[in-house]
Amino acid sequence: MDTRWDGLLVNARLVTLAGDAGYGVIEDGALGWHDGMIVFAGHRTDLPAPPASLADERVDAQGEWVTPGLIDCHTHVVFGGDRAGEFEQRLQGASYEDIARSGGGIVSTVRATRAASEDDLFAQSLPRARALRDDGVTTLEIKSGYGLDFDNERKMLRVARRICDALGIRVRTTYLGAHALPPEFAGRADDYIDAVCRWLPALHAEGLVDAVDAFCERIGFTAAQTQRVFEAACALGIPVKLHADQLSDGGGAALLAGFAGLSADHVEYTSEAGAAALKQAGSVAVLLPGAFHVLRETKLPPLDAFRAHGVPMAVATDCNPGTSPLQSLRLAMSLACTHFRLTPEEALRGATVHAARALGLKDRGRLVVGQRADFVRWRIDQPAQLAYWLGGDLVSAVHVGGRVIVGA
C-alpha cells in the first residue's frame, strides 16, 4: 500500500446499502478512509495488511452497527419565531388553508424572520440543525422561503451556510423565493414571480444557491408561475425541486419531471401519470410524513404507483414551524413506516441513498469505496431499530469525512 489511511474502523457491523435491495450487512466489518473518502469497506479478514500498518487512527467499534450518515433532503430549519398557536387552532378544527388565508401560516413566519437580525436568526436556527445532526444527520438541505424579499432571502441562505460551518456537517441550500405571496405583493402574484426570478442571479453569484424550489399549489403558485421560476433556474444551470401535489393534484410532479428536476416533494395527490413521469425523468419522490402526521392528513401518496414504476422514495423531516416541527430524521423514518407502510429498509434507504439522489449528490449514501466517509455508529441490536424506536439516544458517534463530530 502506497499511502497510509487516515483512519480505520474495525469490529463493526456494516450496513453498506450496496446494491438495490437489502441492508448489505457485513458482519465483523472494517471501514477505512483517506482524505475524507472510503477506501475500504468489507470484512476485517479481507484487509490488505494488519490494521496497525494501515492507519494511524484505529477505532474498535465493539460490534456496533454502522450505517451511512443520514441525509435530510427537505428542511426549513432556518426561521424566526414559532407557530405553536396554529397547532392549537388546527386541533380546534381550523384547516391549514383556513389559517393561511386568515394571515397565518407561512406569512406569519415571514414576519418573524424578517424582524430577526442575521445573528438572531442563526441563534434561533442552530439548535434545530444541531438536534438533527446529533441524531445522525451528516448532510442537511436548508431552504429559504420565509424572507420573500431579496435581503431576507439572502439572510436566510447566509445563515444556512453558517450552520454548515458551525456544526461540521454538509449543508445544501435551496432558494425557495416562490414559497408564498408576501403582503406587499398582494394581488400581484405575477409581479412577485418577476422579482423572485430577478433576485436569483445575484444570490447564485454569491454562492448561496445549490437548488431552486417552489410551492406549486392552489394556496401557493400556479404551474405557469412555477415554470417561469424553473426556467430562470435552468438558464443559470441550477437544478430544481418542487413542493408538488401536497393538497391537490395540480400536476406538479409532471411539471417537475419536465425539467428533469431532482425531486418532487410531498406528492400525496400525485397521479399515476405523475409517477410515470418522475420515473422517466429520473426524479425522486420525497415523502414527508411529519407534515402528513401533524396535519392529520388521510390521503396517502401513491406508494404502489411509485413502487410499480420504480420511482426512488426519499424520506425527510420537512422540519418547519407550521406543519412539521420535527427535529429527528429517525422519527420521520418511523412515521414513514407507520403511516405510509414503508419497510424499515425502505425508510433507511430513503434517508440515505435516495435522499442523496434527491439533492443531486452521488458521493454519499452508501458505505462503499469511493463514497464520502460520512457514517454513524449506533447503539442498536438490528438495523430495523432505527425506525422502531420513537426517540431515544441511539447515536454512539457521528463521523463526517471520517472525522468524529458527535460522540467519542
C-alpha positions as CSV (number, residue, x, y, z in Angstrom):
1,M,0.0,0.0,0.0
2,D,1.5,3.3,-1.1
3,T,-0.3,5.6,1.4
4,R,-1.4,5.1,4.9
5,W,-5.1,5.6,5.5
6,D,-6.3,8.4,7.8
7,G,-8.5,6.1,9.8
8,L,-9.7,2.5,10.2
9,L,-12.8,1.2,12.0
10,V,-12.8,-2.5,12.9
11,N,-15.1,-4.9,14.7
12,A,-18.1,-3.2,13.1
13,R,-21.4,-4.5,11.7
14,L,-21.6,-2.5,8.5
15,V,-24.9,-1.6,6.8
16,T,-23.5,-0.8,3.4
17,L,-26.7,-0.5,1.4
18,A,-24.7,-1.7,-1.5
19,G,-26.9,-2.9,-4.4
20,D,-30.5,-2.1,-5.0
21,A,-32.1,-4.1,-2.2
22,G,-31.3,-5.4,1.3
23,Y,-29.2,-3.8,4.0
24,G,-25.9,-5.1,2.6
25,V,-24.8,-6.2,6.0
26,I,-21.1,-7.1,6.6
27,E,-20.5,-8.8,9.9
28,D,-17.1,-8.3,11.5
29,G,-16.6,-5.5,9.1
30,A,-13.9,-2.9,8.6
31,L,-14.1,0.6,7.2
32,G,-11.0,2.6,6.1
33,W,-10.9,6.2,4.9
34,H,-8.4,8.6,3.4
35,D,-8.8,12.3,2.6
36,G,-12.4,12.0,3.7
37,M,-13.3,9.2,1.3
38,I,-13.9,5.5,1.9
39,V,-11.0,3.4,0.7
40,F,-12.1,0.1,2.2
41,A,-15.4,-1.4,3.2
42,G,-15.5,-5.1,3.7
43,H,-14.8,-8.0,6.0
44,R,-12.0,-7.4,8.5
45,T,-10.4,-10.6,7.3
46,D,-10.1,-9.1,3.8
47,L,-8.0,-6.1,4.9
48,P,-4.8,-5.9,2.8
49,A,-2.5,-5.8,5.8
50,P,-2.6,-5.8,9.7
51,P,-4.6,-2.8,11.0
52,A,-1.6,-1.3,12.7
53,S,0.2,-1.0,9.4
54,L,-2.8,0.5,7.5
55,A,-3.7,3.6,9.6
56,D,-2.5,5.7,12.4
57,E,-6.1,6.2,13.8
58,R,-7.7,2.8,14.6
59,V,-11.1,2.6,16.2
60,D,-12.7,-0.6,17.7
61,A,-16.4,-0.3,17.1
62,Q,-17.0,-3.1,19.6
63,G,-19.7,-4.7,17.5
64,E,-21.7,-1.6,16.9
65,W,-23.9,-1.2,13.9
66,V,-22.6,1.4,11.4
67,T,-24.7,3.0,8.6
68,P,-24.1,5.7,6.1
69,G,-24.7,9.2,7.6
70,L,-28.3,10.1,7.4
71,I,-29.3,12.8,4.8
72,D,-32.2,15.1,5.5
73,C,-33.1,16.3,2.0
74,H,-36.0,18.6,2.7
75,T,-36.0,21.1,5.7
76,H,-36.9,24.6,6.6
77,V,-34.9,24.8,9.8
78,V,-33.9,28.5,9.3
79,F,-36.8,30.6,10.5
80,G,-37.8,33.1,13.2
81,G,-40.4,32.5,15.9
82,D,-42.8,29.5,16.0
83,R,-46.4,28.7,15.3
84,A,-47.5,26.7,18.3
85,G,-50.7,28.8,18.4
86,E,-51.6,27.5,15.0
87,F,-51.1,24.0,16.3
88,E,-53.8,24.7,18.8
89,Q,-56.1,26.2,16.1
90,R,-55.8,23.1,14.0
91,L,-56.7,20.9,17.0
92,Q,-59.8,23.1,17.4
93,G,-60.9,22.5,13.8
94,A,-59.2,25.1,11.6
95,S,-57.6,23.7,8.4
96,Y,-54.1,24.6,7.1
97,E,-55.7,26.5,4.3
98,D,-58.1,28.4,6.7
99,I,-55.1,29.5,8.8
100,A,-53.1,30.6,5.7
101,R,-56.0,32.6,4.2
102,S,-56.5,34.5,7.5
103,G,-53.0,35.8,7.6
104,G,-51.3,32.9,9.5
105,G,-49.2,30.1,8.1
106,I,-46.1,30.9,6.1
107,V,-46.8,34.7,6.2
108,S,-46.7,34.8,10.0
109,T,-43.3,33.2,9.9
110,V,-42.2,35.7,7.3
111,R,-42.9,38.5,9.7
112,A,-40.8,36.9,12.5
113,T,-38.0,36.0,10.1
114,R,-37.8,39.5,8.7
115,A,-37.7,41.0,12.2
116,A,-34.7,38.9,13.2
117,S,-31.2,40.0,12.6
118,E,-28.9,37.6,10.9
119,D,-27.2,36.7,14.2
120,D,-30.5,36.3,16.0
121,L,-31.8,34.1,13.1
122,F,-28.7,32.0,13.3
123,A,-29.0,31.6,17.1
124,Q,-32.7,30.5,16.8
125,S,-32.0,28.1,13.9
126,L,-28.8,26.4,15.1
127,P,-30.3,24.3,17.9
128,R,-32.8,22.7,15.4
129,A,-30.0,21.8,13.0
130,R,-27.9,20.5,15.9
131,A,-30.7,18.2,17.0
132,L,-30.8,16.7,13.6
133,R,-27.1,16.3,13.5
134,D,-26.9,14.7,16.9
135,D,-29.5,12.1,15.8
136,G,-27.3,11.0,12.9
137,V,-27.7,13.6,10.1
138,T,-24.5,14.4,8.2
139,T,-26.0,16.2,5.2
140,L,-28.8,18.7,5.6
141,E,-30.8,20.6,3.0
142,I,-32.0,24.0,4.1
143,K,-34.5,26.1,2.2
144,S,-35.1,29.8,2.2
145,G,-38.7,31.0,1.7
146,Y,-39.5,32.9,4.9
147,G,-37.9,36.1,3.7
148,L,-39.8,36.8,0.5
149,D,-37.7,39.8,-0.4
150,F,-34.1,40.0,-1.6
151,D,-32.4,41.0,1.6
152,N,-34.2,38.5,3.9
153,E,-33.9,35.6,1.4
154,R,-30.2,36.3,1.3
155,K,-30.1,36.5,5.1
156,M,-31.7,33.0,5.4
157,L,-29.3,31.5,2.9
158,R,-26.3,33.1,4.6
159,V,-27.5,31.6,7.9
160,A,-27.7,28.2,6.3
161,R,-24.1,28.4,5.2
162,R,-23.1,29.4,8.7
163,I,-24.8,26.4,10.1
164,C,-22.6,24.2,7.9
165,D,-19.5,25.8,9.3
166,A,-20.7,25.7,12.9
167,L,-21.8,22.1,13.0
168,G,-19.3,20.4,10.7
169,I,-22.0,18.9,8.5
170,R,-22.7,19.3,4.8
171,V,-25.4,21.8,4.1
172,R,-27.2,22.2,0.7
173,T,-29.0,25.4,0.3
174,T,-32.2,25.7,-1.7
175,Y,-33.7,29.1,-2.9
176,L,-37.5,29.0,-2.2
177,G,-38.4,32.5,-3.0
178,A,-41.7,31.2,-4.6
179,H,-42.9,29.9,-1.3
180,A,-45.8,32.3,-0.6
181,L,-47.0,35.7,-1.7
182,P,-45.7,38.5,0.6
183,P,-48.2,41.1,1.8
184,E,-46.6,43.9,-0.2
185,F,-47.4,42.0,-3.4
186,A,-51.0,41.2,-2.5
187,G,-53.0,40.6,-5.7
188,R,-49.8,40.8,-7.8
189,A,-48.5,37.3,-7.9
190,D,-47.0,37.6,-11.4
191,D,-45.1,40.7,-10.4
192,Y,-43.8,38.8,-7.4
193,I,-42.6,35.9,-9.6
194,D,-40.8,38.5,-11.7
195,A,-39.0,39.6,-8.6
196,V,-38.1,36.1,-7.5
197,C,-36.6,35.4,-10.9
198,R,-34.7,38.8,-10.8
199,W,-33.2,38.1,-7.4
200,L,-31.9,34.6,-8.3
201,P,-28.8,35.6,-10.4
202,A,-27.4,37.8,-7.6
203,L,-27.9,35.1,-4.9
204,H,-26.4,32.5,-7.1
205,A,-23.4,34.7,-7.9
206,E,-22.7,34.9,-4.1
207,G,-22.6,31.1,-4.0
208,L,-25.7,30.9,-1.9
209,V,-27.9,28.7,-4.1
210,D,-27.5,25.0,-4.7
211,A,-31.0,24.3,-6.0
212,V,-34.3,26.2,-6.6
213,D,-37.7,25.2,-5.3
214,A,-41.3,26.5,-5.5
215,F,-44.6,25.8,-3.8
216,C,-47.0,24.8,-6.7
217,E,-50.4,24.7,-5.1
218,R,-53.7,26.5,-5.0
219,I,-52.6,28.5,-2.0
220,G,-49.1,28.9,-3.5
221,F,-48.3,29.5,-7.1
222,T,-49.7,28.2,-10.4
223,A,-48.0,25.8,-12.8
224,A,-47.3,28.7,-15.2
225,Q,-45.7,30.8,-12.5
226,T,-43.7,27.8,-11.3
227,Q,-42.5,27.2,-14.8
228,R,-41.1,30.7,-15.0
229,V,-39.1,30.2,-11.8
230,F,-37.7,26.9,-13.2
231,E,-36.8,28.5,-16.5
232,A,-34.8,31.2,-14.6
233,A,-33.0,28.5,-12.7
234,C,-32.2,26.3,-15.7
235,A,-30.8,29.4,-17.5
236,L,-28.2,29.5,-14.7
237,G,-27.6,25.8,-14.7
238,I,-29.2,25.4,-11.2
239,P,-31.2,22.1,-10.6
240,V,-34.8,22.4,-9.5
241,K,-37.1,20.8,-6.9
242,L,-40.8,21.2,-6.2
243,H,-43.3,21.2,-3.4
244,A,-45.7,19.1,-5.5
245,D,-49.3,17.8,-5.2
246,Q,-49.5,18.2,-1.4
247,L,-53.1,19.5,-1.1
248,S,-54.4,18.7,-4.6
249,D,-53.3,17.2,-7.9
250,G,-52.0,20.2,-9.7
251,G,-49.8,18.2,-12.0
252,G,-46.7,19.3,-10.0
253,A,-44.8,16.0,-10.3
254,A,-45.2,16.0,-14.1
255,L,-44.2,19.7,-14.2
256,L,-41.0,18.9,-12.2
257,A,-40.3,15.9,-14.4
258,G,-40.5,18.1,-17.5
259,F,-37.5,20.0,-16.2
260,A,-35.6,16.8,-15.2
261,G,-35.9,18.0,-11.6
262,L,-34.2,16.5,-8.7
263,S,-37.3,15.7,-6.6
264,A,-41.0,16.2,-6.2
265,D,-41.8,16.6,-2.5
266,H,-45.0,15.8,-0.5
267,V,-46.7,14.1,-3.5
268,E,-49.8,12.9,-1.6
269,Y,-52.0,13.7,-4.6
270,T,-49.7,12.8,-7.4
271,S,-51.4,10.8,-10.1
272,E,-50.3,7.5,-11.8
273,A,-49.2,9.6,-14.8
274,G,-47.2,11.8,-12.5
275,A,-45.4,8.8,-11.0
276,A,-44.6,7.5,-14.5
277,A,-43.2,11.0,-15.4
278,L,-41.0,11.0,-12.4
279,K,-39.6,7.6,-13.3
280,Q,-38.9,8.7,-16.9
281,A,-37.1,11.9,-15.7
282,G,-35.1,10.0,-13.1
283,S,-36.5,12.2,-10.3
284,V,-37.1,11.2,-6.7
285,A,-40.3,11.3,-4.8
286,V,-39.6,12.8,-1.3
287,L,-42.1,11.6,1.3
288,L,-42.7,14.0,4.2
289,P,-44.6,12.0,6.9
290,G,-44.1,14.7,9.5
291,A,-46.4,17.1,7.7
292,F,-48.8,14.3,7.0
293,H,-48.9,13.4,10.7
294,V,-49.2,17.0,12.1
295,L,-51.9,18.0,9.6
296,R,-53.7,14.7,10.2
297,E,-54.0,14.0,6.5
298,T,-55.6,10.9,5.2
299,K,-54.7,11.0,1.5
300,L,-51.6,8.7,1.1
301,P,-49.0,9.3,-1.5
302,P,-49.4,6.8,-4.4
303,L,-46.9,4.4,-2.9
304,D,-48.0,1.4,-5.1
305,A,-47.5,3.5,-8.2
306,F,-44.1,4.7,-7.1
307,R,-43.0,1.1,-6.4
308,A,-44.6,-0.2,-9.7
309,H,-42.8,2.4,-11.7
310,G,-39.5,2.1,-9.8
311,V,-39.6,5.7,-8.5
312,P,-37.0,6.2,-5.7
313,M,-38.6,7.3,-2.5
314,A,-36.7,9.5,-0.1
315,V,-37.8,10.4,3.4
316,A,-37.2,13.8,5.1
317,T,-38.3,15.7,8.1
318,D,-39.7,18.8,6.4
319,C,-38.7,20.5,9.7
320,N,-40.6,23.7,9.7
321,P,-42.5,25.9,12.2
322,G,-46.0,25.3,11.0
323,T,-46.7,21.8,9.7
324,S,-43.8,19.6,10.7
325,P,-41.9,20.8,13.8
326,L,-39.9,17.6,13.6
327,Q,-36.3,17.5,14.7
328,S,-35.4,13.9,14.2
329,L,-34.9,12.2,10.8
330,R,-35.2,8.8,12.6
331,L,-38.6,9.8,13.8
332,A,-39.5,10.7,10.2
333,M,-38.4,7.2,9.2
334,S,-40.6,5.7,11.8
335,L,-43.6,7.8,10.7
336,A,-43.0,6.8,7.1
337,C,-43.2,3.1,8.2
338,T,-46.3,3.7,10.3
339,H,-48.3,6.0,8.0
340,F,-47.0,5.0,4.6
341,R,-46.2,1.3,5.3
342,L,-42.6,1.6,4.2
343,T,-40.4,-1.2,5.5
344,P,-37.5,-0.2,7.8
345,E,-35.1,-0.9,5.0
346,E,-37.0,1.3,2.6
347,A,-37.1,4.1,5.2
348,L,-33.3,3.8,5.8
349,R,-32.6,3.9,2.0
350,G,-35.0,6.8,1.8
351,A,-32.9,8.7,4.4
352,T,-29.6,7.8,2.8
353,V,-29.3,6.5,-0.8
354,H,-32.4,8.1,-2.2
355,A,-32.1,11.3,-0.2
356,A,-28.6,11.8,-1.6
357,R,-30.1,11.5,-5.1
358,A,-32.8,14.0,-4.2
359,L,-30.0,16.5,-3.6
360,G,-28.1,15.6,-6.7
361,L,-25.3,14.1,-4.7
362,K,-23.6,11.0,-6.0
363,D,-20.8,10.8,-3.4
364,R,-22.7,9.7,-0.3
365,G,-25.5,7.5,1.0
366,R,-23.7,4.1,0.9
367,L,-20.7,2.6,2.7
368,V,-18.7,1.6,-0.4
369,V,-15.3,2.5,-1.8
370,G,-15.3,5.9,-3.4
371,Q,-18.1,7.4,-1.3
372,R,-17.6,10.0,1.4
373,A,-16.6,8.7,4.8
374,D,-19.8,10.0,6.4
375,F,-21.1,7.4,8.8
376,V,-22.9,6.8,12.1
377,R,-22.2,4.3,14.8
378,W,-25.4,3.2,16.6
379,R,-26.3,1.5,19.9
380,I,-28.8,-0.9,18.4
381,D,-29.3,-4.6,18.1
382,Q,-30.5,-4.6,14.5
383,P,-31.0,-2.0,11.7
384,A,-34.8,-2.1,11.9
385,Q,-34.5,-0.5,15.4
386,L,-33.6,2.8,13.7
387,A,-37.2,3.1,12.6
388,Y,-38.6,1.1,15.5
389,W,-37.7,3.3,18.4
390,L,-39.7,6.6,18.8
391,G,-36.9,8.9,20.0
392,G,-34.2,7.9,22.4
393,D,-30.4,8.4,22.2
394,L,-29.1,5.7,19.8
395,V,-26.1,7.5,18.4
396,S,-22.7,6.4,19.6
397,A,-20.7,8.6,17.2
398,V,-21.2,10.6,14.0
399,H,-18.4,10.9,11.5
400,V,-18.1,13.4,8.7
401,G,-15.3,12.7,6.2
402,G,-14.0,10.2,8.8
403,R,-13.8,12.9,11.5
404,V,-15.8,12.5,14.7
405,I,-18.2,15.4,15.2
406,V,-20.5,13.8,17.7
407,G,-19.6,11.3,20.4
408,A,-16.4,9.6,21.1
